[in-house]
Amino acid sequence: MSKVHLILDVGGVLVLNKWNEILSKLALRIKQPEYALQSVIQEYFNYLMLDENIGPDLFLAQKQINWFPPKDLIEFQARVEKSEYLNWELIDYLQHLRGCECSLLTNSYKDVKSVLHQKLGMPKFYRHLINSSECGILKPDPLIYLYALAILDAEPGKCIFVDDTEENIEGAVKIGMQGIIYDDLDIFKKRLSESLQGM
């Protein structure tokens, strides 16, 4: 029997933060709807996660957004990064999991490894870390999942992708992987057990 590859997202799965709380406070302070801020912030972060060297001033000017002060975008990013913490319950579970080889697939910055291991103290329980800023492709583009398969030397039917975003799960499922949405450890364990029985 060939091995099963468990491919995990980082942000929202292994690393948690206070994004929503920080976003709500910012929306109140600058008197803008949360959905508008979320959209602008996510687009800016997507540029950063593709290793695009663009500062907030230039980004906001290019997008013709004059209601969002660049200093607030910088401050939001700093507060989110400061609020990050490891999902230790999940990590402990994964370190003792048998029958799967773990790898990570993330939309993140180039320094994600140092953040995970040096700043946050995460143990290296995984084999590969596939990062959007290194390959130039963002989830949910199917190409990033195909790229991951090539790195892992794996068949899609032997891969389970775990993410906290439905859209990213759909991208993996399109190329033949199984997908599990992560929102709670006990529910995740149950879904993973069911997925493994079917492989």
VEXVEX-790474 format. One line per field, with one value per residue: x, y, z of N, C-alpha, C, CB in turn; chain. Coordinates in pm, 1 decimal, decimal comma. Glycine has a CB too. Example, Ala and Ser with C-alpha at 12.3 -4.5 7.8 and 13.67 -1.06 7.14 Angstrom:
! VEXVEX-790474
n.X c(1319,0/1285,0)
n.Y c(-569,0/-225,0)
n.Z c(780,0/708,0)
ca.X c(1230,0/1367,0)
ca.Y c(-450,0/-106,0)
ca.Z c(780,0/714,0)
c.X c(1320,0/1290,0)
c.Y c(-330,0/3,0)
c.Z c(780,0/787,0)
cb.X c(1130,8/1408,4)
cb.Y c(-447,3/-59,8)
cb.Z c(904,6/572,5)
cadena c(A/A)
***
This chain:
! VEXVEX-790474
n.X c(83,5/64,1/196,1/1,3/-45,2/-67,2/-155,4/-111,5/-248,1/-100,7/-159,1/-443,7/-484,2/-249,8/-124,8/-265,4/-447,4/-547,7/-698,6/-971,3/-1070,5/-888,4/-935,6/-1205,3/-1180,5/-1021,4/-1193,3/-1398,4/-1252,1/-1158,0/-1390,3/-1505,7/-1660,2/-1622,9/-1606,2/-1508,4/-1254,8/-1142,2/-1129,7/-945,9/-717,1/-666,7/-606,2/-372,6/-205,0/-192,4/-26,7/212,1/250,0/318,3/566,6/592,4/742,1/609,1/510,5/277,0/193,6/232,8/77,6/-186,9/-215,4/-199,3/-432,0/-610,4/-717,8/-817,0/-922,7/-813,1/-567,4/-217,2/-49,3/-220,1/-262,3/-7,3/13,5/-197,9/-102,4/125,6/6,1/-149,3/53,4/187,0/-4,8/-5,9/-16,0/65,9/-126,6/-134,4/-267,8/-349,3/-98,1/36,2/-124,4/-74,3/198,5/200,1/58,3/-0,8/67,6/45,0/218,4/319,7/299,9/341,1/144,4/128,2/1,9/213,5/476,1/825,7/982,5/858,0/938,0/1130,5/968,8/783,8/950,5/1158,5/1049,2/790,0/832,7/765,3/775,0/952,8/763,7/691,0/746,7/786,4/774,4/575,4/558,6/382,3/518,3/759,3/711,4/550,7/276,3/-59,6/-280,0/-621,7/-537,2/-523,5/-272,2/-85,1/-139,1/-83,1/188,4/267,0/212,7/411,4/644,6/608,1/608,9/371,8/48,6/-265,9/-492,5/-395,5/-366,8/-455,3/-588,1/-576,3/-737,7/-844,1/-1015,9/-1281,0/-1271,0/-1002,2/-991,1/-1161,2/-1003,4/-801,3/-951,5/-1041,5/-824,7/-812,2/-745,5/-839,2/-1033,0/-1030,9/-1198,1/-1073,3/-1184,1/-1223,9/-1068,8/-1161,1/-1365,0/-1210,8/-1039,7/-1226,3/-1317,4/-1077,0/-1018,6/-1233,5/-1172,1/-924,8/-1001,1/-1131,8/-931,8)
n.Y c(-117,6/217,1/520,6/763,2/1103,0/1375,3/1693,8/2007,2/2330,5/2635,9/2901,6/2957,7/2693,8/2541,2/2759,9/3008,6/3319,8/3655,8/3778,2/3845,6/3987,1/4203,2/4317,0/4399,9/4600,5/4785,6/4854,1/4987,4/5202,2/5344,5/5383,0/5220,6/4959,3/4618,3/4417,0/4557,8/4640,4/4386,8/4282,3/4458,6/4428,9/4152,2/4135,3/4290,1/4135,4/3907,5/3994,9/4022,1/3755,3/3642,6/3723,9/3979,5/4287,4/4530,0/4821,6/4941,7/5206,7/5240,1/5025,6/5094,2/5337,0/5255,3/5106,7/5302,7/5370,7/5576,3/5599,0/5437,3/5459,7/5418,0/5371,1/5244,7/5001,6/4889,9/4878,8/4703,1/4462,0/4422,2/4389,3/4158,4/3969,8/3978,5/3866,2/3597,6/3245,4/2904,0/2616,4/2407,1/2172,7/2044,6/2013,8/1844,4/1617,4/1556,3/1495,6/1245,8/1094,4/809,8/639,2/837,9/1078,4/1395,1/1716,1/2065,8/2323,1/2641,1/2975,9/3217,3/3427,6/3458,2/3409,1/3218,7/2970,9/3041,2/3194,1/3000,7/2809,9/2941,9/3184,3/3103,7/2848,7/2594,0/2241,1/2036,7/1843,1/1767,0/1677,8/1826,6/2177,1/2371,4/2671,2/2959,8/3199,6/3111,8/2947,8/3103,5/3084,8/3105,3/2946,9/2931,8/2826,4/2564,3/2487,3/2513,6/2298,0/2088,1/2136,6/2082,1/1805,6/1716,1/1781,6/1618,2/1374,7/1226,7/1069,9/1220,6/1092,6/980,8/1177,9/1403,2/1710,4/1978,5/2262,2/2588,0/2726,0/2711,6/2760,5/2708,4/2436,0/2341,5/2392,6/2198,7/1962,3/1969,1/1876,9/1616,9/1547,4/1458,2/1659,4/1833,8/2047,3/2258,9/2330,4/2260,4/2055,0/1794,9/1736,8/1742,1/1518,1/1310,0/1340,9/1296,8/1031,6/902,4/965,3/835,4/567,7/528,8/513,9)
n.Z c(0,0/-95,2/48,7/229,0/173,9/381,0/348,7/470,6/535,3/656,1/791,0/984,8/1025,8/1129,0/1242,2/1431,5/1472,6/1570,1/1369,7/1288,6/1512,3/1525,2/1276,4/1306,9/1504,1/1365,4/1153,6/1290,4/1391,9/1162,3/1037,4/828,8/635,5/740,7/540,0/317,9/404,7/453,2/192,6/62,2/226,3/200,9/-71,9/-82,5/85,9/-72,6/-281,5/-135,9/-64,8/-298,9/-325,0/-421,9/-441,9/-307,2/-152,9/99,5/42,6/-238,1/-332,9/-244,8/-379,7/-648,7/-662,8/-631,4/-382,1/-144,5/104,1/293,4/511,9/454,8/679,0/854,7/731,4/748,8/1027,1/1085,2/971,5/1132,0/1386,0/1348,1/1293,3/1537,8/1698,3/1641,9/1706,6/1786,1/1694,1/1910,1/1999,4/1762,6/1637,4/1819,8/1791,0/1518,5/1527,1/1638,3/1466,9/1268,7/959,8/771,0/574,1/650,6/497,0/420,9/272,9/171,1/137,9/172,5/316,5/219,4/445,4/601,0/715,1/910,1/1077,1/1165,4/1299,4/1445,5/1554,7/1648,0/1746,8/1644,7/1610,7/1370,0/1209,1/962,3/613,2/367,7/283,0/100,3/-60,5/-156,9/-216,1/-306,5/-525,3/-685,1/-723,0/-614,1/-378,1/-454,6/-703,9/-933,2/-1026,3/-818,6/-656,2/-826,1/-856,9/-594,8/-589,6/-763,4/-619,5/-396,9/-516,4/-565,4/-608,9/-686,4/-575,2/-345,8/-165,4/92,7/146,7/374,1/488,6/601,5/445,3/228,1/-49,7/-111,6/-55,9/-256,2/-483,6/-454,1/-463,3/-725,3/-872,6/-798,7/-536,7/-198,8/23,9/334,2/541,6/791,5/1108,0/1365,6/1604,6/1695,3/1511,0/1280,5/1326,0/1307,9/1041,2/905,5/976,4/849,2/581,7/550,1/578,9/341,9/154,1)
ca.X c(0,0/145,0/169,8/-95,2/13,4/-154,4/-100,1/-179,3/-229,0/-36,9/-244,0/-581,6/-483,2/-139,6/-98,0/-388,5/-422,5/-666,8/-730,4/-1108,0/-1079,9/-809,3/-1009,1/-1323,9/-1137,6/-976,8/-1312,3/-1463,3/-1167,1/-1151,5/-1529,7/-1523,2/-1715,4/-1523,3/-1588,8/-1424,2/-1118,8/-1098,8/-1098,4/-822,1/-606,8/-635,6/-538,0/-235,8/-130,9/-166,2/94,6/326,5/268,0/381,1/696,5/591,9/799,6/524,7/475,5/135,8/166,9/221,6/-37,1/-311,2/-220,3/-232,1/-572,1/-687,5/-789,4/-770,3/-990,2/-741,7/-432,0/-112,1/2,3/-313,5/-236,0/117,0/-17,9/-280,4/-13,1/209,7/-76,7/-184,2/174,2/214,2/-108,5/2,3/20,9/54,7/-238,5/-58,6/-347,0/-338,6/41,5/62,2/-193,8/-4,7/329,1/180,2/-25,4/66,3/6,1/43,5/334,2/270,2/368,1/268,6/121,5/81,6/17,4/282,9/596,1/946,3/1042,7/762,5/1006,8/1189,5/858,1/729,2/1041,3/1234,9/962,4/678,8/880,2/698,1/864,4/946,3/698,9/650,6/857,3/806,8/696,9/556,2/521,7/343,3/617,4/873,0/672,2/483,2/136,0/-140,5/-403,5/-666,3/-499,1/-490,8/-129,7/-5,9/-160,9/-4,8/327,4/285,9/219,8/544,0/742,5/585,3/609,7/250,8/-73,2/-368,5/-582,1/-330,4/-341,5/-564,0/-550,1/-647,6/-731,6/-956,9/-1090,6/-1352,2/-1221,5/-874,7/-1024,8/-1216,6/-891,9/-734,7/-1045,3/-1047,1/-717,8/-824,5/-715,4/-949,7/-1019,0/-1094,1/-1199,6/-1035,7/-1245,5/-1229,0/-981,7/-1235,3/-1431,6/-1103,2/-998,0/-1332,2/-1313,2/-953,4/-1036,8/-1323,5/-1099,4/-822,0/-1067,3/-1171,5/-815,2)
ca.Y c(0,0/338,8/608,8/872,3/1234,2/1472,0/1824,6/2101,4/2475,0/2688,6/3001,8/2915,1/2551,4/2518,9/2887,2/3085,4/3459,2/3732,9/3856,2/3900,7/4086,2/4319,9/4376,1/4467,7/4724,6/4878,3/4900,2/5087,3/5320,9/5426,0/5396,8/5151,7/4824,6/4511,0/4345,1/4639,6/4627,7/4248,5/4268,6/4532,1/4367,5/4022,7/4157,6/4334,9/4019,6/3818,6/4045,4/3987,4/3609,5/3607,7/3789,1/4105,6/4390,4/4647,7/4876,9/4978,2/5334,5/5215,0/4937,4/5170,5/5436,8/5183,6/5063,7/5427,0/5362,0/5689,3/5596,1/5344,9/5512,8/5314,9/5338,9/5150,0/4870,9/4842,0/4847,1/4582,2/4348,6/4402,1/4336,8/4019,7/3888,5/3971,9/3784,1/3458,1/3140,4/2769,6/2528,4/2297,1/2049,0/1980,9/1975,0/1724,6/1506,2/1523,0/1435,9/1105,7/1031,1/704,3/605,7/954,8/1166,3/1533,4/1826,3/2192,0/2399,8/2767,9/3108,1/3289,1/3502,8/3375,0/3376,6/3140,1/2867,7/3100,1/3232,4/2879,1/2736,5/3026,9/3276,6/3036,5/2726,6/2473,6/2130,2/1999,4/1712,1/1752,9/1649,1/1937,0/2299,6/2430,9/2807,8/3040,0/3302,3/3047,9/2891,0/3206,3/3047,9/3110,4/2869,7/2798,4/2791,7/2421,2/2465,7/2498,6/2160,9/2003,5/2159,6/2005,9/1663,2/1690,3/1786,2/1502,2/1253,1/1159,9/1067,7/1299,7/1005,9/943,3/1302,8/1470,8/1849,7/2036,8/2408,2/2650,1/2802,1/2623,9/2786,3/2637,2/2292,9/2315,7/2387,5/2068,3/1857,6/1976,0/1797,8/1478,0/1524,5/1471,9/1782,5/1844,0/2182,9/2255,5/2432,1/2207,0/1937,9/1668,8/1715,4/1709,2/1378,8/1223,5/1350,0/1234,1/887,9/859,3/976,8/730,5/438,4/519,6/517,6)
ca.Z c(0,0/-100,1/161,4/216,0/200,4/446,2/312,3/559,8/529,0/776,7/855,0/1006,6/1060,3/1223,6/1308,6/1450,8/1509,4/1607,6/1249,6/1289,7/1620,3/1483,8/1163,6/1360,7/1570,5/1261,5/1081,5/1376,6/1406,4/1040,2/991,4/701,2/657,6/751,1/413,2/230,3/457,0/430,0/50,6/32,7/300,4/141,9/-200,5/-51,1/136,1/-186,5/-346,3/-50,9/-64,2/-426,5/-313,3/-495,0/-356,3/-319,3/-22,9/110,9/-25,1/-382,0/-354,9/-229,3/-487,0/-772,8/-654,1/-613,9/-254,0/-63,5/234,0/381,2/531,5/449,4/813,1/916,2/669,9/812,0/1166,9/1085,5/946,8/1251,3/1496,1/1317,0/1312,4/1682,3/1763,3/1596,3/1802,2/1729,3/1728,0/1970,0/2004,7/1630,8/1613,9/1901,4/1726,3/1394,1/1557,6/1676,1/1365,0/1192,9/831,4/682,5/570,8/651,3/430,6/434,3/149,6/225,8/77,9/279,0/283,0/205,9/575,1/679,6/794,3/1031,1/1165,2/1226,3/1387,0/1536,7/1629,4/1715,9/1812,4/1596,3/1576,0/1227,4/1199,0/822,0/521,0/273,5/297,0/-32,1/-27,0/-273,2/-248,9/-372,2/-655,3/-763,2/-747,7/-492,4/-365,3/-496,1/-841,6/-940,6/-1054,6/-696,0/-607,6/-918,0/-817,5/-470,5/-624,7/-821,2/-509,5/-310,2/-598,0/-515,9/-690,0/-617,3/-500,0/-220,0/-91,8/163,7/169,4/488,4/485,2/671,0/345,7/134,2/-185,4/-128,1/-60,7/-389,8/-577,3/-439,6/-507,2/-872,3/-934,1/-755,5/-394,8/-104,3/99,9/465,5/596,7/933,1/1193,8/1501,8/1608,6/1704,7/1381,6/1186,1/1348,8/1254,3/894,4/859,5/992,1/741,3/455,5/545,6/558,0/202,6/64,1)
c.X c(88,8/102,3/68,6/-24,5/-93,6/-89,2/-179,9/-146,4/-161,5/-132,2/-389,1/-593,9/-375,7/-105,3/-228,3/-351,2/-555,1/-710,3/-866,8/-1125,8/-1007,3/-879,2/-1130,0/-1287,5/-1093,1/-1095,9/-1386,3/-1383,4/-1166,4/-1288,2/-1549,3/-1580,2/-1605,1/-1498,9/-1498,6/-1278,3/-1061,3/-1052,8/-965,4/-702,6/-568,0/-562,8/-393,8/-150,6/-100,6/-42,6/218,1/355,7/316,1/519,3/706,2/641,8/721,8/487,4/329,6/101,6/142,0/99,7/-168,2/-326,1/-259,7/-378,7/-667,0/-778,1/-736,4/-834,0/-919,2/-598,9/-326,7/-59,7/-88,7/-297,1/-110,0/89,9/-102,2/-192,1/71,5/129,2/-116,0/-64,0/206,9/115,7/-98,9/45,3/-4,5/-69,2/-176,9/-137,4/-336,4/-196,9/77,5/-2,0/-117,4/130,1/317,9/96,3/55,5/-7,5/-2,3/179,6/282,5/361,7/281,3/258,7/56,8/96,1/83,9/403,8/715,6/1002,8/953,7/831,3/1065,9/1080,8/805,7/822,3/1114,0/1144,5/858,4/718,5/811,8/800,0/848,3/894,3/662,8/772,8/888,6/722,5/694,1/491,5/493,9/450,5/740,6/836,7/595,8/338,4/63,2/-250,7/-518,4/-634,0/-460,0/-342,4/-47,0/-22,4/-85,5/144,5/359,1/297,1/357,1/651,8/731,8/602,5/490,8/139,1/-180,9/-462,8/-525,4/-299,3/-470,0/-514,2/-638,6/-626,7/-851,5/-1046,8/-1150,4/-1299,3/-1089,9/-894,8/-1074,8/-1106,8/-820,4/-822,8/-1053,1/-939,6/-712,6/-785,9/-846,2/-926,0/-1092,0/-1084,2/-1165,0/-1105,4/-1247,0/-1149,8/-1059,6/-1306,2/-1327,6/-1059,8/-1098,6/-1328,5/-1188,9/-964,7/-1124,9/-1251,4/-995,8/-881,9/-1105,0/-1056,2/-750,1)
c.Y c(125,1/434,7/717,0/1001,3/1324,9/1608,4/1931,4/2246,3/2519,1/2784,1/2957,5/2767,7/2526,1/2643,6/2966,3/3228,2/3527,2/3825,0/3923,5/4009,5/4215,6/4392,6/4455,6/4600,7/4829,2/4936,6/5007,5/5217,1/5407,7/5437,5/5344,8/5012,6/4718,0/4441,5/4422,7/4631,6/4489,1/4230,1/4334,9/4464,7/4234,4/4038,3/4202,9/4217,0/3921,0/3863,6/4004,9/3837,3/3556,9/3671,8/3912,1/4213,6/4520,6/4694,9/4917,8/5109,2/5312,8/5129,3/5015,7/5276,8/5371,5/5142,4/5183,3/5421,2/5473,5/5692,9/5506,9/5396,3/5401,3/5275,3/5238,5/5009,8/4808,4/4797,5/4719,9/4458,7/4318,6/4341,9/4190,9/3929,7/3872,8/3879,2/3635,4/3363,2/3004,3/2697,4/2399,2/2166,6/1973,2/1931,8/1850,8/1601,8/1461,4/1456,6/1287,6/1028,5/928,4/682,7/720,5/1023,9/1309,1/1625,2/1950,0/2260,0/2530,7/2884,2/3192,0/3362,5/3408,5/3330,2/3287,3/3033,5/2925,5/3145,3/3109,4/2821,5/2825,0/3117,6/3200,8/2905,2/2598,3/2363,5/2093,9/1855,4/1678,3/1727,7/1767,7/2057,6/2365,7/2566,1/2888,4/3141,1/3243,7/2991,9/2990,1/3176,2/3049,4/3005,4/2967,1/2761,3/2643,6/2393,3/2448,4/2357,7/2061,2/2016,0/2079,6/1856,3/1627,3/1688,1/1660,5/1369,2/1164,5/1165,4/1146,3/1215,3/957,9/1065,9/1356,1/1611,1/1909,9/2188,0/2462,4/2728,4/2707,6/2638,1/2712,4/2485,9/2257,3/2307,8/2253,6/1955,4/1853,5/1891,6/1654,0/1446,9/1518,7/1599,9/1775,8/1988,9/2172,6/2368,3/2389,0/2076,3/1806,9/1635,8/1676,8/1563,3/1281,5/1222,3/1280,4/1082,3/831,6/861,9/864,3/593,5/418,3/515,0/381,7)
c.Z c(0,0/9,5/126,3/255,3/261,0/426,9/386,4/526,7/659,0/849,3/864,2/1040,4/1166,5/1304,1/1312,6/1489,0/1542,4/1494,0/1260,7/1395,0/1581,9/1369,4/1212,8/1425,9/1468,9/1185,8/1161,5/1381,5/1280,8/970,7/849,0/728,5/656,0/617,8/316,8/273,7/428,7/285,7/15,8/99,4/237,6/8,4/-178,4/-3,0/23,5/-264,7/-267,0/-56,7/-198,9/-437,2/-403,1/-399,6/-375,6/-179,2/-19,4/40,7/-174,1/-413,5/-350,2/-338,0/-619,2/-776,9/-638,6/-490,1/-164,6/75,8/335,7/398,7/530,1/586,8/884,2/858,5/730,3/955,5/1177,3/1069,4/1070,2/1366,4/1472,6/1341,9/1460,9/1753,8/1729,1/1708,7/1737,9/1780,0/1784,1/1977,0/1872,5/1605,6/1693,8/1838,4/1601,4/1419,6/1591,8/1575,2/1286,6/1061,0/732,9/687,9/557,6/571,2/445,5/297,7/191,7/128,8/186,1/224,4/277,3/340,2/661,8/765,5/922,1/1128,6/1238,8/1332,6/1488,6/1620,2/1712,1/1783,9/1768,4/1564,7/1428,4/1217,3/1054,3/733,4/430,8/314,8/159,0/-9,6/-154,1/-313,1/-316,1/-509,2/-742,7/-797,2/-614,1/-494,8/-389,1/-640,8/-846,2/-965,0/-928,4/-637,9/-696,9/-887,8/-690,5/-499,7/-681,2/-713,2/-423,3/-382,5/-559,4/-619,3/-614,9/-531,7/-367,5/-133,9/-29,2/195,3/277,8/487,2/562,8/575,9/242,0/-8,7/-212,1/-132,9/-200,8/-495,0/-573,9/-492,3/-660,1/-938,7/-879,6/-613,3/-316,0/-25,5/231,8/510,7/745,6/1006,9/1340,2/1503,6/1611,4/1573,6/1276,9/1201,7/1289,4/1101,9/837,8/867,3/880,5/607,2/441,1/522,9/411,6/104,9/47,4)
cb.X c(-95,4/133,5/298,5/-223,1/72,2/-176,5/-104,6/-142,2/-365,7/95,6/-235,6/-663,6/-457,8/-16,4/15,4/-479,7/-348,8/-639,8/-726,9/-1209,0/-1021,0/-666,2/-1054,8/-1394,9/-1023,3/-881,3/-1406,5/-1481,1/-1025,0/-1049,2/-1572,9/-1387,9/-1821,3/-1567,4/-1725,4/-1471,8/-1117,0/-1212,8/-1210,2/-833,3/-645,1/-763,5/-614,1/-238,3/-210,0/-288,5/88,8/300,2/137,7/292,3/807,6/448,7/950,8/397,4/564,3/97,7/284,8/348,5/-39,0/-315,8/-84,0/-143,4/-590,4/-772,6/-771,0/-799,3/-1132,7/-742,8/-424,4/3,2/15,7/-457,6/-220,8/226,0/-91,9/-386,6/77,6/272,6/-203,3/-232,6/293,8/207,5/-245,3/100,4/-59,6/178,9/-332,0/-14,1/-495,2/-380,8/136,3/9,3/-338,6/15,1/394,9/114,8/-84,7/72,8/-129,2/-70,1/432,0/257,7/396,3/338,5/30,5/156,1/-122,4/325,2/620,6/1052,8/1074,1/661,6/1117,4/1280,3/743,9/702,8/1142,1/1334,0/891,9/568,7/863,9/613,8/835,8/1088,1/573,2/574,8/824,4/771,3/758,3/468,1/632,7/213,4/658,5/927,5/587,3/557,2/124,1/-201,3/-415,0/-812,6/-380,6/-571,7/-74,7/-47,7/-313,6/-32,8/353,8/169,2/110,1/578,1/721,0/447,0/743,9/203,7/-120,4/-449,3/-617,8/-201,6/-280,4/-607,1/-560,9/-598,2/-730,4/-906,3/-1000,0/-1502,0/-1202,2/-778,9/-1132,7/-1317,2/-793,9/-698,9/-1186,6/-1033,3/-583,1/-745,2/-621,8/-961,1/-1069,3/-1027,2/-1340,2/-882,0/-1387,9/-1377,8/-891,4/-1337,1/-1509,6/-982,4/-981,1/-1470,7/-1315,4/-833,7/-1098,2/-1449,0/-1030,5/-741,7/-1192,4/-1257,8/-712,4)
cb.Y c(-0,9/406,5/672,1/847,7/1297,0/1438,2/1848,1/2072,6/2550,1/2760,9/3132,3/2944,9/2463,1/2471,6/2967,8/3020,2/3534,9/3815,2/3766,5/3789,4/4028,9/4277,3/4266,0/4377,9/4695,9/4807,7/4781,9/5031,9/5279,0/5366,3/5543,3/5142,6/4791,9/4408,8/4319,2/4786,1/4655,4/4149,5/4328,5/4678,9/4347,4/3941,5/4262,8/4446,7/3949,6/3813,7/4198,7/4030,6/3540,9/3652,1/3690,9/4139,9/4410,8/4617,4/4996,2/4988,1/5432,1/5146,9/4825,1/5236,4/5508,0/5059,9/4966,7/5454,3/5220,1/5819,5/5549,0/5198,8/5590,1/5363,7/5467,5/5197,7/4884,8/4952,8/4964,7/4587,8/4376,6/4535,7/4422,4/4006,4/3951,7/4112,5/3835,0/3446,9/3154,6/2687,9/2499,6/2335,7/2080,5/2078,5/2090,2/1743,9/1546,7/1648,2/1510,1/1098,1/1137,0/571,9/553,6/1054,1/1129,2/1584,9/1794,3/2285,5/2320,5/2798,8/3170,9/3193,2/3615,8/3450,8/3504,1/3073,8/2801,8/3219,3/3300,1/2774,3/2663,8/3111,3/3373,4/3009,6/2740,7/2505,9/2006,7/2013,2/1708,3/1879,3/1527,4/1893,0/2395,9/2339,3/2874,5/3112,6/3377,1/2937,2/2767,2/3228,5/2906,4/3249,3/2799,0/2788,1/2882,3/2356,8/2581,1/2604,7/2127,0/2042,4/2311,6/2032,0/1627,6/1796,5/1912,9/1509,1/1175,6/1224,0/919,6/1377,0/888,5/865,5/1409,2/1392,7/1932,0/1974,8/2462,2/2742,0/2906,9/2654,6/2937,2/2673,2/2257,1/2424,7/2498,2/2042,2/1882,0/2119,7/1866,4/1396,1/1636,8/1346,8/1899,2/1747,1/2253,1/2266,2/2461,5/2184,5/1945,4/1675,7/1843,1/1803,1/1351,3/1270,1/1497,8/1283,2/856,5/949,2/1114,3/729,8/427,6/632,9/616,1)
cb.Z c(121,7/-237,7/209,0/304,8/70,0/599,8/156,4/703,7/506,9/741,1/779,7/885,4/933,4/1149,3/1235,0/1560,3/1394,9/1734,8/1125,9/1314,2/1751,4/1441,1/1065,2/1462,4/1669,0/1164,0/1051,9/1518,4/1439,9/943,2/998,4/622,5/550,2/854,2/347,7/230,6/607,7/462,5/-33,9/79,5/448,1/122,8/-284,8/56,9/247,5/-279,7/-360,9/94,7/-26,5/-544,8/-347,6/-551,1/-387,7/-404,3/10,5/255,8/-4,9/-434,6/-250,2/-91,4/-501,3/-787,7/-536,1/-739,1/-185,8/-135,8/216,5/323,4/663,9/364,8/898,2/896,9/515,9/810,0/1232,9/972,7/825,9/1295,8/1513,0/1170,4/1238,6/1744,3/1724,4/1479,3/1936,1/1762,0/1601,0/2108,4/2036,5/1520,1/1650,2/2045,3/1689,3/1310,4/1673,0/1811,6/1269,6/1275,1/854,6/722,7/453,2/795,3/279,8/537,2/45,5/351,7/28,9/389,9/385,2/129,7/650,0/587,0/711,6/994,3/1084,4/1119,0/1303,9/1458,2/1532,9/1617,1/1957,6/1471,2/1665,5/1157,7/1286,3/774,1/435,7/129,2/407,4/-126,6/56,0/-244,7/-123,5/-284,8/-634,0/-887,8/-817,0/-474,7/-223,3/-476,3/-892,4/-1050,1/-1134,9/-591,3/-604,6/-1065,8/-794,7/-372,5/-726,5/-927,0/-422,2/-251,2/-580,5/-384,4/-719,4/-718,3/-582,7/-248,5/-185,3/295,5/38,6/623,9/337,4/781,0/277,5/137,1/-207,0/-14,2/47,0/-427,9/-547,6/-292,2/-446,9/-918,2/-911,2/-841,2/-338,3/-8,9/20,0/569,7/574,7/950,3/1147,2/1549,6/1729,0/1818,7/1336,8/1207,1/1499,3/1303,6/849,9/942,6/1129,0/735,8/446,3/674,1/645,9/169,0/115,8)
cadena c(A/A/A/A/A/A/A/A/A/A/A/A/A/A/A/A/A/A/A/A/A/A/A/A/A/A/A/A/A/A/A/A/A/A/A/A/A/A/A/A/A/A/A/A/A/A/A/A/A/A/A/A/A/A/A/A/A/A/A/A/A/A/A/A/A/A/A/A/A/A/A/A/A/A/A/A/A/A/A/A/A/A/A/A/A/A/A/A/A/A/A/A/A/A/A/A/A/A/A/A/A/A/A/A/A/A/A/A/A/A/A/A/A/A/A/A/A/A/A/A/A/A/A/A/A/A/A/A/A/A/A/A/A/A/A/A/A/A/A/A/A/A/A/A/A/A/A/A/A/A/A/A/A/A/A/A/A/A/A/A/A/A/A/A/A/A/A/A/A/A/A/A/A/A/A/A/A/A/A/A/A/A/A/A/A/A/A/A/A/A/A/A/A/A/A/A/A/A/A)
***
